Amino acid sequence: MASLIGKTAVVTGGGQGIGRACVQALAQAGARVAVLDLSIDSAAATLALLTHPERHLALACNVADSQAVAASFAAVDQAFGRLDILVNNAGTGTGPHDGTTEMYERMAARNAQLARGEAPTVHVEQAIFMEDDGWRSVLAVNLDGAFYCARAALRLMARDGTAGSIINMASSAVQTGEGPLHYVTSKAALVGMTRALAREVASRGIRVNAVAPGPTDTPLMRSIPAEWIASLAKAVPLGRLARPDEIAASVLYLASDESSYVTGSVLVNNGGACFF
Ligand SMILES: NC(=O)c1ccc[n+]([C@@H]2O[C@H](COP(=O)([O-])OP(=O)(O)OC[C@H]3O[C@@H](n4cnc5c(N)ncnc54)[C@H](O)[C@@H]3O)[C@@H](O)[C@H]2O)c1
């Protein structure tokens, strides 16, 4: 197993789901981990699952708020004194006024037509119902937040000459286009950021990669309509959703020296659902 003894990490959105599994994997490999989440209670609940919670840190942080991100990384620096690993995992698929309600209503109506054997006339649409603030709310977390955290991490790594590793949580939706419009757009942009940043910081020995999970059994996944989950699972050749710890295993690989020559890559972990 990869060893991260002596290393420190930040995991955003570590209060549940894939982020929580990443925290557990990194801590088990020996890293000290700072768990950032909107909710301090869920971040603390993740810490409570670890063998030595007192070695780690839980912080409330909205990654879409650049000042909150700067303050959180200052707290991490104060507690740990260095940063080796950033997992940009915090993400959301929906926000207010983003057309999700209308899209789900139309999806149900179209599925009902199909179930009755009728030719479908209902269009499943989101863009025409999406307001500016709905669009921004998802980009603000998934893309701006990842940038704010990457920048804060790089400032610490550059200061100390740390050959760190940054891992961005993308999605196989980048390849399939299946998912909410702003979500898919944000994840595709995150892959672009991964590649540009990987080139930019390679001379410092800092690596930047992305993981592209397929449908994974988390609270986020369970918030979408059951029919949609069923159709996603059916399209996976391995025949099931991923477990969060299966995605965390890819993150652990990219965080560790096992992947010392890997940068700018997208590690696809999706049960064969689609290929990059
Ligand atoms: N579950 C899947 O099928 C799947 C597939 C592909 C990619 N992903 C990506 O993996 C990541 C984790 O997904 P998940 O399914 O575990 O989601 P989840 O909703 O179960 O957990 C996400 C966590 O991020 C936190 N969070 C949300 N907005 C935040 C913000 N602004 N600042 C800080 N924390 C915030 C939430 O509080 C939550 O604890 C996301 O980036 C998601 O897009 C998930």
The ligand as a Gaussian input file, in Angstrom:
#p B3LYP/6-31G(d) Opt

LIG

0 1
 N      -21.440000      10.562000      -6.939000
 C      -21.161000      10.470000      -8.230000
 O      -21.751000       9.657000      -8.955000
 C      -20.093000      11.323000      -8.829000
 C      -19.691000      11.024000     -10.150000
 C      -18.707000      11.815000     -10.735000
 C      -18.133000      12.852000     -10.032000
 N      -18.555000      13.118000      -8.759000
 C      -17.910000      14.235000      -8.074000
 O      -17.322000      13.782000      -6.877000
 C      -17.355000      14.833000      -5.916000
 C      -18.007000      14.324000      -4.647000
 O      -19.304000      13.879000      -4.981000
 P      -20.249000      13.104000      -3.960000
 O      -21.125000      12.269000      -4.796000
 O      -19.458000      12.531000      -2.861000
 O      -21.111000      14.353000      -3.430000
 P      -21.878000      14.598000      -2.044000
 O      -22.899000      15.645000      -2.307000
 O      -22.317000      13.319000      -1.461000
 O      -20.737000      15.228000      -1.131000
 C      -20.189000      16.480000      -1.500000
 C      -19.631000      17.170000      -0.273000
 O      -19.141000      18.442000      -0.709000
 C      -19.586000      19.418000       0.189000
 N      -19.719000      20.708000      -0.490000
 C      -20.643000      21.059000      -1.415000
 N      -20.482000      22.348000      -1.761000
 C      -19.423000      22.802000      -1.053000
 C      -18.780000      24.060000      -0.957000
 N      -19.231000      25.122000      -1.647000
 N      -17.716000      24.190000      -0.139000
 C      -17.292000      23.124000       0.597000
 N      -17.874000      21.915000       0.575000
 C      -18.931000      21.756000      -0.248000
 C      -20.949000      18.928000       0.687000
 O      -21.297000      19.548000       1.907000
 C      -20.686000      17.433000       0.802000
 O      -20.159000      17.089000       2.073000
 C      -18.080000      15.992000      -6.565000
 O      -17.157000      16.897000      -7.116000
 C      -18.870000      15.324000      -7.653000
 O      -19.175000      16.189000      -8.712000
 C      -19.519000      12.378000      -8.158000

